[in-house]
Amino acid sequence: MEKLSPQILHFDSLPSTNFEAARRAIEGAVEGVCVVAAEQTAGRGRLHREWISPRSAGLYFSIIFRPAFEQRGWPLLTLMAAIAVHDALLEACSLETDIKWPNDILVNEKKLCGILAETVETPLGRAVVLGIGVNLTCGSFPSDLHWVASSVENATGKSPDAEVVLAALVHALLTQYELLQQDGGPEMIVGEWCARSSYCQGKRVRVIESNGSLVGTTRGLERDGALRVQTDQGEIRIFRAGDVTVVRPFEVASPTRD
Ligand code: BT5
C-alpha cells in the first residue's frame, strides 16, 4: 500500500470546503487533497443542516479519499475521522474529548466538532469527501448554541494555533486511514473508536431517526460501524443512521418504536 501524501490548499473564504473538495474530485484531484478555508459562508451539516463557520474562529477542513475497499466499509471513514480528531486535539491542545456516534466530538457533553462524509461521482470513480469542522475559539458559534456547543478555547482557556491543529489532524487522519486499509482494519478502527467513546457501551441513549425514536442502552458497534442498541425489552437494534442523544436518569423515556 502506497503512503498517502497530503496536499493542502488554503482559501480565504469558501461557501463550503466540502463543496470545493467535491468540485476538485470531479476535476480529477487525487486522494489526499485537502481544502481549508478561513471561513465558510454556507457551511453544511448532515441532512442539509447548517455548520456555523465564522472567520478564523474554527478549522474548516475537507479531504478527498478514493477508497479501494468495498463501499460497505465506507461508513468507517466517519469513525476513523472521529478517532483522528480525538487524537489531534489530545496531541495539539492536550484536550481529552469524547466521541458521540456517529460524528460528534464532545467535551463536557457539548459539541466541539462535527464530521460530514459525502460520496461524489467522479470520472475516476466514486470518491469520498470527508469534512471536519472544529470550534477553536469562543467566537466559533453564536450564544444561542451555548447549551449544546463548545470550543477548544472554552475547554482549555487557550485559543489554539489553527495550523498546529491542522498538522496534527492531517497526520492522525493518514495514520488511521492506513490502519483501516490493513488486514483486520475495520475491527481495529471499531476498537480504537470504542476505546475513545463513552457512547460505545452501556450508555442510555435515545436514537432519533426520520421515522421515529427509540430509547435503549448502547451495546457496541457492528463491523461496519453501525450502532447496537438494546431496548428495555432486551432486543438488539442496529442503527446505520440517526441522531443520538443521551438519556438522563430523570428523563422519562417516551414509548419505544416498534
Ligand atoms: C455535523 O452535522 O456536525 C457536520 C458538520 C461538518 C462541518 C464541516 S466544516 C468543513 C466541511 N464543510 C462543510 O460545509 N461542512 C464540513 P450535524 O450532525 O447535522 O450537526 C449540525 C448541527 O450542529 C446544526 O443543526 C446546529 O445545531 C449545530 N451547529 C452548527 N454549527 C455549529 C458549531 N459551529 N458548533 C457546534 N454546533 C454547531
py3Dmol code that shows the C-alpha trace and the ligand (Angstrom):
import py3Dmol

protein = """\
ATOM      1  CA  MET A   1       0.000   0.000   0.000  1.00  0.00           C
ATOM      2  CA  GLU A   2       1.369   3.396  -1.021  1.00  0.00           C
ATOM      3  CA  LYS A   3       1.588   6.015   1.688  1.00  0.00           C
ATOM      4  CA  LEU A   4      -0.740   8.910   1.019  1.00  0.00           C
ATOM      5  CA  SER A   5       0.886  12.321   0.744  1.00  0.00           C
ATOM      6  CA  PRO A   6      -1.409  15.195   1.657  1.00  0.00           C
ATOM      7  CA  GLN A   7      -1.655  18.329  -0.463  1.00  0.00           C
ATOM      8  CA  ILE A   8      -3.156  21.235   1.476  1.00  0.00           C
ATOM      9  CA  LEU A   9      -4.934  24.070  -0.358  1.00  0.00           C
ATOM     10  CA  HIS A  10      -5.717  27.182   1.715  1.00  0.00           C
ATOM     11  CA  PHE A  11      -8.597  29.552   0.894  1.00  0.00           C
ATOM     12  CA  ASP A  12      -9.620  32.825   2.480  1.00  0.00           C
ATOM     13  CA  SER A  13     -13.359  32.237   2.128  1.00  0.00           C
ATOM     14  CA  LEU A  14     -15.462  29.458   0.591  1.00  0.00           C
ATOM     15  CA  PRO A  15     -19.162  28.592   0.670  1.00  0.00           C
ATOM     16  CA  SER A  16     -18.179  25.092   1.918  1.00  0.00           C
ATOM     17  CA  THR A  17     -14.847  23.247   1.914  1.00  0.00           C
ATOM     18  CA  ASN A  18     -16.776  20.019   1.173  1.00  0.00           C
ATOM     19  CA  PHE A  19     -18.254  21.612  -1.921  1.00  0.00           C
ATOM     20  CA  GLU A  20     -14.831  22.812  -3.139  1.00  0.00           C
ATOM     21  CA  ALA A  21     -13.223  19.408  -2.449  1.00  0.00           C
ATOM     22  CA  ALA A  22     -16.061  17.649  -4.326  1.00  0.00           C
ATOM     23  CA  ARG A  23     -15.608  20.030  -7.266  1.00  0.00           C
ATOM     24  CA  ARG A  24     -11.888  19.248  -7.356  1.00  0.00           C
ATOM     25  CA  ALA A  25     -12.537  15.482  -7.051  1.00  0.00           C
ATOM     26  CA  ILE A  26     -14.817  15.712 -10.104  1.00  0.00           C
ATOM     27  CA  GLU A  27     -11.994  17.528 -11.918  1.00  0.00           C
ATOM     28  CA  GLY A  28      -9.693  14.591 -11.096  1.00  0.00           C
ATOM     29  CA  ALA A  29      -7.981  15.647  -7.861  1.00  0.00           C
ATOM     30  CA  VAL A  30      -6.131  12.744  -6.274  1.00  0.00           C
ATOM     31  CA  GLU A  31      -6.689  11.146  -2.888  1.00  0.00           C
ATOM     32  CA  GLY A  32      -5.144  13.231  -0.117  1.00  0.00           C
ATOM     33  CA  VAL A  33      -6.030  16.669  -1.496  1.00  0.00           C
ATOM     34  CA  CYS A  34      -7.165  18.821   1.458  1.00  0.00           C
ATOM     35  CA  VAL A  35      -9.155  22.050   1.308  1.00  0.00           C
ATOM     36  CA  VAL A  36      -9.003  24.523   4.213  1.00  0.00           C
ATOM     37  CA  ALA A  37     -10.832  27.861   4.489  1.00  0.00           C
ATOM     38  CA  ALA A  38     -10.558  30.701   6.996  1.00  0.00           C
ATOM     39  CA  GLU A  39     -14.362  31.000   6.853  1.00  0.00           C
ATOM     40  CA  GLN A  40     -17.329  29.262   5.257  1.00  0.00           C
ATOM     41  CA  THR A  41     -20.331  31.262   4.099  1.00  0.00           C
ATOM     42  CA  ALA A  42     -22.558  28.195   3.615  1.00  0.00           C
ATOM     43  CA  GLY A  43     -21.010  25.537   5.881  1.00  0.00           C
ATOM     44  CA  ARG A  44     -23.107  22.383   5.934  1.00  0.00           C
ATOM     45  CA  GLY A  45     -24.005  19.733   8.476  1.00  0.00           C
ATOM     46  CA  ARG A  46     -25.841  16.488   7.827  1.00  0.00           C
ATOM     47  CA  LEU A  47     -29.385  16.442   6.386  1.00  0.00           C
ATOM     48  CA  HIS A  48     -28.992  19.984   4.993  1.00  0.00           C
ATOM     49  CA  ARG A  49     -28.342  21.433   8.428  1.00  0.00           C
ATOM     50  CA  GLU A  50     -26.044  24.421   8.824  1.00  0.00           C
ATOM     51  CA  TRP A  51     -22.493  24.449  10.197  1.00  0.00           C
ATOM     52  CA  ILE A  52     -21.752  27.918  11.556  1.00  0.00           C
ATOM     53  CA  SER A  53     -18.259  28.868  10.385  1.00  0.00           C
ATOM     54  CA  PRO A  54     -17.152  32.402  11.335  1.00  0.00           C
ATOM     55  CA  ARG A  55     -13.838  33.721  10.072  1.00  0.00           C
ATOM     56  CA  SER A  56     -10.699  32.457  11.861  1.00  0.00           C
ATOM     57  CA  ALA A  57     -12.757  31.026  14.736  1.00  0.00           C
ATOM     58  CA  GLY A  58     -12.744  27.376  13.672  1.00  0.00           C
ATOM     59  CA  LEU A  59     -10.929  24.890  11.492  1.00  0.00           C
ATOM     60  CA  TYR A  60     -12.923  24.218   8.311  1.00  0.00           C
ATOM     61  CA  PHE A  61     -11.332  21.307   6.518  1.00  0.00           C
ATOM     62  CA  SER A  62     -12.156  18.693   3.858  1.00  0.00           C
ATOM     63  CA  ILE A  63     -10.078  15.830   2.451  1.00  0.00           C
ATOM     64  CA  ILE A  64     -10.627  13.669  -0.627  1.00  0.00           C
ATOM     65  CA  PHE A  65     -10.384   9.875  -0.312  1.00  0.00           C
ATOM     66  CA  ARG A  66     -10.661   7.314  -3.103  1.00  0.00           C
ATOM     67  CA  PRO A  67     -11.011   4.120  -1.034  1.00  0.00           C
ATOM     68  CA  ALA A  68     -10.182   0.900  -2.871  1.00  0.00           C
ATOM     69  CA  PHE A  69     -12.096  -1.238  -0.351  1.00  0.00           C
ATOM     70  CA  GLU A  70     -15.754  -2.203  -0.699  1.00  0.00           C
ATOM     71  CA  GLN A  71     -18.310   0.525  -0.199  1.00  0.00           C
ATOM     72  CA  ARG A  72     -19.975  -1.323   2.669  1.00  0.00           C
ATOM     73  CA  GLY A  73     -16.952  -0.258   4.740  1.00  0.00           C
ATOM     74  CA  TRP A  74     -17.113   3.431   3.855  1.00  0.00           C
ATOM     75  CA  PRO A  75     -19.112   4.442   6.959  1.00  0.00           C
ATOM     76  CA  LEU A  76     -15.946   3.538   8.859  1.00  0.00           C
ATOM     77  CA  LEU A  77     -14.342   6.643   7.347  1.00  0.00           C
ATOM     78  CA  THR A  78     -16.537   8.783   9.617  1.00  0.00           C
ATOM     79  CA  LEU A  79     -15.471   6.761  12.655  1.00  0.00           C
ATOM     80  CA  MET A  80     -11.851   6.975  11.525  1.00  0.00           C
ATOM     81  CA  ALA A  81     -12.167  10.763  11.240  1.00  0.00           C
ATOM     82  CA  ALA A  82     -13.572  10.982  14.769  1.00  0.00           C
ATOM     83  CA  ILE A  83     -10.620   8.969  16.109  1.00  0.00           C
ATOM     84  CA  ALA A  84      -8.238  11.290  14.237  1.00  0.00           C
ATOM     85  CA  VAL A  85      -9.880  14.460  15.622  1.00  0.00           C
ATOM     86  CA  HIS A  86      -9.759  12.996  19.133  1.00  0.00           C
ATOM     87  CA  ASP A  87      -6.045  12.188  18.795  1.00  0.00           C
ATOM     88  CA  ALA A  88      -5.176  15.511  17.136  1.00  0.00           C
ATOM     89  CA  LEU A  89      -6.840  17.553  19.892  1.00  0.00           C
ATOM     90  CA  LEU A  90      -5.078  15.484  22.526  1.00  0.00           C
ATOM     91  CA  GLU A  91      -1.717  15.991  20.840  1.00  0.00           C
ATOM     92  CA  ALA A  92      -2.048  19.638  19.764  1.00  0.00           C
ATOM     93  CA  CYS A  93      -4.163  21.030  22.651  1.00  0.00           C
ATOM     94  CA  SER A  94      -3.790  18.442  25.462  1.00  0.00           C
ATOM     95  CA  LEU A  95      -7.582  18.177  25.336  1.00  0.00           C
ATOM     96  CA  GLU A  96      -9.332  14.874  26.086  1.00  0.00           C
ATOM     97  CA  THR A  97     -12.617  14.622  24.179  1.00  0.00           C
ATOM     98  CA  ASP A  98     -15.462  12.131  23.900  1.00  0.00           C
ATOM     99  CA  ILE A  99     -16.960  10.753  20.676  1.00  0.00           C
ATOM    100  CA  LYS A 100     -20.721  10.504  20.182  1.00  0.00           C
ATOM    101  CA  TRP A 101     -21.916   8.133  17.473  1.00  0.00           C
ATOM    102  CA  PRO A 102     -21.580   8.664  14.647  1.00  0.00           C
ATOM    103  CA  ASN A 103     -19.971  12.016  14.029  1.00  0.00           C
ATOM    104  CA  ASP A 104     -19.702  14.361  17.002  1.00  0.00           C
ATOM    105  CA  ILE A 105     -16.682  15.212  19.128  1.00  0.00           C
ATOM    106  CA  LEU A 106     -17.794  16.375  22.563  1.00  0.00           C
ATOM    107  CA  VAL A 107     -16.307  17.996  25.591  1.00  0.00           C
ATOM    108  CA  ASN A 108     -18.461  18.025  28.745  1.00  0.00           C
ATOM    109  CA  GLU A 109     -21.299  16.641  26.553  1.00  0.00           C
ATOM    110  CA  LYS A 110     -21.138  19.728  24.303  1.00  0.00           C
ATOM    111  CA  LYS A 111     -20.271  19.588  20.608  1.00  0.00           C
ATOM    112  CA  LEU A 112     -16.844  20.879  19.663  1.00  0.00           C
ATOM    113  CA  CYS A 113     -16.528  19.297  16.228  1.00  0.00           C
ATOM    114  CA  GLY A 114     -18.761  17.802  13.566  1.00  0.00           C
ATOM    115  CA  ILE A 115     -17.890  15.499  10.674  1.00  0.00           C
ATOM    116  CA  LEU A 116     -19.675  15.262   7.334  1.00  0.00           C
ATOM    117  CA  ALA A 117     -18.755  12.437   4.929  1.00  0.00           C
ATOM    118  CA  GLU A 118     -20.212  12.659   1.433  1.00  0.00           C
ATOM    119  CA  THR A 119     -19.759  10.496  -1.654  1.00  0.00           C
ATOM    120  CA  VAL A 120     -19.181  12.093  -5.039  1.00  0.00           C
ATOM    121  CA  GLU A 121     -19.262  10.568  -8.533  1.00  0.00           C
ATOM    122  CA  THR A 122     -16.089  11.427 -10.455  1.00  0.00           C
ATOM    123  CA  PRO A 123     -14.554  10.295 -13.777  1.00  0.00           C
ATOM    124  CA  LEU A 124     -12.014   8.338 -11.688  1.00  0.00           C
ATOM    125  CA  GLY A 125     -14.809   6.524  -9.789  1.00  0.00           C
ATOM    126  CA  ARG A 126     -16.811   7.236  -6.684  1.00  0.00           C
ATOM    127  CA  ALA A 127     -14.873   9.274  -4.113  1.00  0.00           C
ATOM    128  CA  VAL A 128     -15.460  10.357  -0.528  1.00  0.00           C
ATOM    129  CA  VAL A 129     -15.157  13.917   0.730  1.00  0.00           C
ATOM    130  CA  LEU A 130     -14.642  13.985   4.464  1.00  0.00           C
ATOM    131  CA  GLY A 131     -15.409  17.383   6.001  1.00  0.00           C
ATOM    132  CA  ILE A 132     -14.397  18.315   9.519  1.00  0.00           C
ATOM    133  CA  GLY A 133     -15.329  21.475  11.415  1.00  0.00           C
ATOM    134  CA  VAL A 134     -13.573  22.111  14.740  1.00  0.00           C
ATOM    135  CA  ASN A 135     -14.556  25.015  17.004  1.00  0.00           C
ATOM    136  CA  LEU A 136     -11.260  26.592  18.031  1.00  0.00           C
ATOM    137  CA  THR A 137     -12.261  29.846  19.759  1.00  0.00           C
ATOM    138  CA  CYS A 138     -15.224  31.069  21.810  1.00  0.00           C
ATOM    139  CA  GLY A 139     -16.350  33.012  18.723  1.00  0.00           C
ATOM    140  CA  SER A 140     -16.933  29.883  16.646  1.00  0.00           C
ATOM    141  CA  PHE A 141     -20.647  29.580  17.470  1.00  0.00           C
ATOM    142  CA  PRO A 142     -23.408  32.039  18.430  1.00  0.00           C
ATOM    143  CA  SER A 143     -24.653  32.365  22.014  1.00  0.00           C
ATOM    144  CA  ASP A 144     -27.917  30.532  21.253  1.00  0.00           C
ATOM    145  CA  LEU A 145     -25.853  27.333  20.769  1.00  0.00           C
ATOM    146  CA  HIS A 146     -24.142  27.891  24.128  1.00  0.00           C
ATOM    147  CA  TRP A 147     -26.046  24.948  25.742  1.00  0.00           C
ATOM    148  CA  VAL A 148     -25.003  22.453  23.112  1.00  0.00           C
ATOM    149  CA  ALA A 149     -21.712  23.760  21.685  1.00  0.00           C
ATOM    150  CA  SER A 150     -18.176  24.249  22.962  1.00  0.00           C
ATOM    151  CA  SER A 151     -14.731  25.096  21.612  1.00  0.00           C
ATOM    152  CA  VAL A 152     -11.101  24.304  22.366  1.00  0.00           C
ATOM    153  CA  GLU A 153     -10.821  27.756  23.949  1.00  0.00           C
ATOM    154  CA  ASN A 154     -13.916  27.175  26.113  1.00  0.00           C
ATOM    155  CA  ALA A 155     -12.489  23.839  27.260  1.00  0.00           C
ATOM    156  CA  THR A 156      -8.829  24.738  27.800  1.00  0.00           C
ATOM    157  CA  GLY A 157      -8.835  28.508  28.342  1.00  0.00           C
ATOM    158  CA  LYS A 158      -6.394  28.873  25.437  1.00  0.00           C
ATOM    159  CA  SER A 159      -7.026  29.737  21.823  1.00  0.00           C
ATOM    160  CA  PRO A 160      -5.085  27.158  19.798  1.00  0.00           C
ATOM    161  CA  ASP A 161      -2.945  27.762  16.737  1.00  0.00           C
ATOM    162  CA  ALA A 162      -5.069  26.568  13.807  1.00  0.00           C
ATOM    163  CA  GLU A 163      -2.004  25.443  11.828  1.00  0.00           C
ATOM    164  CA  VAL A 164      -0.778  23.256  14.696  1.00  0.00           C
ATOM    165  CA  VAL A 165      -4.219  21.617  15.000  1.00  0.00           C
ATOM    166  CA  LEU A 166      -4.378  21.193  11.206  1.00  0.00           C
ATOM    167  CA  ALA A 167      -0.972  19.492  11.034  1.00  0.00           C
ATOM    168  CA  ALA A 168      -1.874  17.111  13.884  1.00  0.00           C
ATOM    169  CA  LEU A 169      -5.249  16.369  12.272  1.00  0.00           C
ATOM    170  CA  VAL A 170      -3.815  15.567   8.823  1.00  0.00           C
ATOM    171  CA  HIS A 171      -1.162  13.331  10.382  1.00  0.00           C
ATOM    172  CA  ALA A 172      -3.750  11.492  12.529  1.00  0.00           C
ATOM    173  CA  LEU A 173      -6.131  11.065   9.568  1.00  0.00           C
ATOM    174  CA  LEU A 174      -3.460   9.489   7.380  1.00  0.00           C
ATOM    175  CA  THR A 175      -2.353   7.200  10.227  1.00  0.00           C
ATOM    176  CA  GLN A 176      -5.925   5.958  10.786  1.00  0.00           C
ATOM    177  CA  TYR A 177      -6.601   5.627   7.033  1.00  0.00           C
ATOM    178  CA  GLU A 178      -3.560   3.378   6.702  1.00  0.00           C
ATOM    179  CA  LEU A 179      -4.775   1.311   9.673  1.00  0.00           C
ATOM    180  CA  LEU A 180      -8.251   0.991   8.145  1.00  0.00           C
ATOM    181  CA  GLN A 181      -6.847  -0.457   4.918  1.00  0.00           C
ATOM    182  CA  GLN A 182      -4.782  -3.163   6.629  1.00  0.00           C
ATOM    183  CA  ASP A 183      -5.994  -6.734   7.159  1.00  0.00           C
ATOM    184  CA  GLY A 184      -8.340  -6.574  10.133  1.00  0.00           C
ATOM    185  CA  GLY A 185      -8.513  -2.767   9.693  1.00  0.00           C
ATOM    186  CA  PRO A 186     -12.289  -2.444  10.210  1.00  0.00           C
ATOM    187  CA  GLU A 187     -12.093  -4.317  13.532  1.00  0.00           C
ATOM    188  CA  MET A 188      -9.144  -2.163  14.624  1.00  0.00           C
ATOM    189  CA  ILE A 189     -10.992   1.069  13.762  1.00  0.00           C
ATOM    190  CA  VAL A 190     -14.076  -0.100  15.671  1.00  0.00           C
ATOM    191  CA  GLY A 191     -11.844  -0.999  18.629  1.00  0.00           C
ATOM    192  CA  GLU A 192      -9.992   2.330  18.553  1.00  0.00           C
ATOM    193  CA  TRP A 193     -13.304   4.193  18.321  1.00  0.00           C
ATOM    194  CA  CYS A 194     -14.776   2.315  21.306  1.00  0.00           C
ATOM    195  CA  ALA A 195     -11.625   2.982  23.350  1.00  0.00           C
ATOM    196  CA  ARG A 196     -12.218   6.727  22.931  1.00  0.00           C
ATOM    197  CA  SER A 197     -16.030   6.888  23.217  1.00  0.00           C
ATOM    198  CA  SER A 198     -18.209   6.729  26.333  1.00  0.00           C
ATOM    199  CA  TYR A 199     -21.130   6.072  23.950  1.00  0.00           C
ATOM    200  CA  CYS A 200     -19.878   2.670  22.812  1.00  0.00           C
ATOM    201  CA  GLN A 201     -21.103   0.503  25.679  1.00  0.00           C
ATOM    202  CA  GLY A 202     -23.705   0.820  28.414  1.00  0.00           C
ATOM    203  CA  LYS A 203     -24.894   4.377  27.665  1.00  0.00           C
ATOM    204  CA  ARG A 204     -28.615   5.169  27.940  1.00  0.00           C
ATOM    205  CA  VAL A 205     -29.463   6.911  24.699  1.00  0.00           C
ATOM    206  CA  ARG A 206     -32.309   7.997  22.517  1.00  0.00           C
ATOM    207  CA  VAL A 207     -31.729   7.333  18.814  1.00  0.00           C
ATOM    208  CA  ILE A 208     -33.745   9.642  16.597  1.00  0.00           C
ATOM    209  CA  GLU A 209     -34.377   8.547  13.018  1.00  0.00           C
ATOM    210  CA  SER A 210     -36.507  10.116  10.301  1.00  0.00           C
ATOM    211  CA  ASN A 211     -39.433   7.849  11.195  1.00  0.00           C
ATOM    212  CA  GLY A 212     -39.318   7.856  14.988  1.00  0.00           C
ATOM    213  CA  SER A 213     -37.121   7.420  18.028  1.00  0.00           C
ATOM    214  CA  LEU A 214     -36.069   4.638  20.349  1.00  0.00           C
ATOM    215  CA  VAL A 215     -34.595   4.571  23.853  1.00  0.00           C
ATOM    216  CA  GLY A 216     -32.147   1.894  24.914  1.00  0.00           C
ATOM    217  CA  THR A 217     -28.640   1.070  26.065  1.00  0.00           C
ATOM    218  CA  THR A 218     -25.662   1.012  23.713  1.00  0.00           C
ATOM    219  CA  ARG A 219     -24.044  -2.392  23.137  1.00  0.00           C
ATOM    220  CA  GLY A 220     -21.030  -1.655  20.928  1.00  0.00           C
ATOM    221  CA  LEU A 221     -20.654  -1.321  17.168  1.00  0.00           C
ATOM    222  CA  GLU A 222     -21.057  -3.706  14.252  1.00  0.00           C
ATOM    223  CA  ARG A 223     -18.056  -4.386  11.999  1.00  0.00           C
ATOM    224  CA  ASP A 224     -19.267  -1.675   9.580  1.00  0.00           C
ATOM    225  CA  GLY A 225     -19.620   0.932  12.328  1.00  0.00           C
ATOM    226  CA  ALA A 226     -23.381   0.597  12.868  1.00  0.00           C
ATOM    227  CA  LEU A 227     -24.541   1.219  16.460  1.00  0.00           C
ATOM    228  CA  ARG A 228     -26.062  -1.627  18.512  1.00  0.00           C
ATOM    229  CA  VAL A 229     -28.733  -0.558  20.986  1.00  0.00           C
ATOM    230  CA  GLN A 230     -30.539  -2.893  23.380  1.00  0.00           C
ATOM    231  CA  THR A 231     -34.155  -1.964  24.107  1.00  0.00           C
ATOM    232  CA  ASP A 232     -35.626  -2.317  27.589  1.00  0.00           C
ATOM    233  CA  GLN A 233     -37.366  -5.444  26.254  1.00  0.00           C
ATOM    234  CA  GLY A 234     -33.927  -6.965  25.580  1.00  0.00           C
ATOM    235  CA  GLU A 235     -33.996  -6.745  21.794  1.00  0.00           C
ATOM    236  CA  ILE A 236     -30.848  -5.581  19.939  1.00  0.00           C
ATOM    237  CA  ARG A 237     -31.485  -2.908  17.286  1.00  0.00           C
ATOM    238  CA  ILE A 238     -28.848  -1.877  14.739  1.00  0.00           C
ATOM    239  CA  PHE A 239     -28.615   1.721  13.536  1.00  0.00           C
ATOM    240  CA  ARG A 240     -26.748   2.892  10.440  1.00  0.00           C
ATOM    241  CA  ALA A 241     -28.089   6.459  10.549  1.00  0.00           C
ATOM    242  CA  GLY A 242     -29.692   8.741  13.083  1.00  0.00           C
ATOM    243  CA  ASP A 243     -29.010  11.252  15.823  1.00  0.00           C
ATOM    244  CA  VAL A 244     -28.107  10.060  19.304  1.00  0.00           C
ATOM    245  CA  THR A 245     -28.844  11.977  22.492  1.00  0.00           C
ATOM    246  CA  VAL A 246     -28.008  10.875  25.991  1.00  0.00           C
ATOM    247  CA  VAL A 247     -30.997   9.977  28.219  1.00  0.00           C
ATOM    248  CA  ARG A 248     -30.523  11.350  31.706  1.00  0.00           C
ATOM    249  CA  PRO A 249     -31.812   9.356  34.700  1.00  0.00           C
ATOM    250  CA  PHE A 250     -34.526  11.940  35.434  1.00  0.00           C
ATOM    251  CA  GLU A 251     -35.768  11.993  31.846  1.00  0.00           C
ATOM    252  CA  VAL A 252     -38.876   9.870  31.332  1.00  0.00           C
ATOM    253  CA  ALA A 253     -38.342   7.632  28.332  1.00  0.00           C
ATOM    254  CA  SER A 254     -41.108   8.032  25.778  1.00  0.00           C
ATOM    255  CA  PRO A 255     -42.586   4.859  24.298  1.00  0.00           C
ATOM    256  CA  THR A 256     -40.212   2.891  22.119  1.00  0.00           C
ATOM    257  CA  ARG A 257     -40.954   2.462  18.448  1.00  0.00           C
ATOM    258  CA  ASP A 258     -41.707  -0.980  17.160  1.00  0.00           C
TER     259      ASP A 258
END
"""
ligand_1 = """\
38
BT5
C -22.288 17.971 11.569
O -23.586 17.933 11.168
O -21.917 18.001 12.709
C -21.285 18.040 10.431
C -20.537 19.341 10.417
C -19.450 19.336 9.380
C -18.846 20.687 9.197
C -17.656 20.659 8.275
S -16.805 22.164 8.251
C -15.881 21.668 6.901
C -16.821 20.921 5.974
N -17.502 21.813 5.073
C -18.843 21.833 5.299
O -19.671 22.534 4.659
N -19.135 21.002 6.307
C -17.956 20.334 6.819
P -24.821 17.692 12.131
O -24.587 16.498 12.987
O -26.006 17.694 11.241
O -24.834 18.955 13.072
C -25.315 20.214 12.627
C -25.927 20.917 13.835
O -24.865 21.329 14.726
C -26.662 22.200 13.476
O -28.008 21.933 13.184
C -26.500 23.043 14.749
O -27.474 22.679 15.716
C -25.157 22.605 15.294
N -24.084 23.519 14.903
C -23.969 24.301 13.813
N -22.807 24.972 13.811
C -22.158 24.594 14.943
C -20.906 24.924 15.509
N -20.047 25.758 14.933
N -20.584 24.323 16.682
C -21.400 23.452 17.305
N -22.601 23.113 16.819
C -22.973 23.675 15.647
"""
view = py3Dmol.view(width=600, height=400)
view.addModel(protein, "pdb")
view.setStyle({"model": 0}, {"cartoon": {"style": "trace"}})
view.addModel(ligand_1, "xyz")
view.setStyle({"model": 1}, {"stick": {}})
view.zoomTo()
view.show()
